[in-house]
């Protein structure tokens, strides 16, 4: 019996060893939680940075679209009839008179083809659908027909 007591006493933990183990487990858990929190903060920071970059790109796109629209409106103003006529007069051009215009007949030239934007009109064919009587019967008529029909054919009934 003394031997068993010596054996259990030799392998039993002292109270301070149990406290050190508890503190060690707590510190390991704390380190794991801190590592998880640092990963979370890192991912959140990268996401925020990418979000800001996307916002900056969208703002650049809007700025470029505004500049393109502004340039298109300036081009429309510069190519308007009144501005083009004024610029032509400033450059020394003038309108041609009917005596100054010469028409030349070119053999084989038939002129510009006419552009048709729509498809050619097709004749409208009226088609009427004829439904089978099977599909024109109401469900009330079908139910009443089912109840009026005999459940067992008379030929199968034995006397």
Secondary structure as GFF3:
##gff-version 3
##sequence-region A 1 159
A	DSSP	alpha_helix	2	11	.	.	.	ID=ss1
A	DSSP	alpha_helix	15	78	.	.	.	ID=ss2
A	DSSP	alpha_helix	81	90	.	.	.	ID=ss3
A	DSSP	alpha_helix	133	136	.	.	.	ID=ss4
A	DSSP	alpha_helix	139	148	.	.	.	ID=ss5
A	DSSP	three_ten_helix	154	156	.	.	.	ID=ss6
###
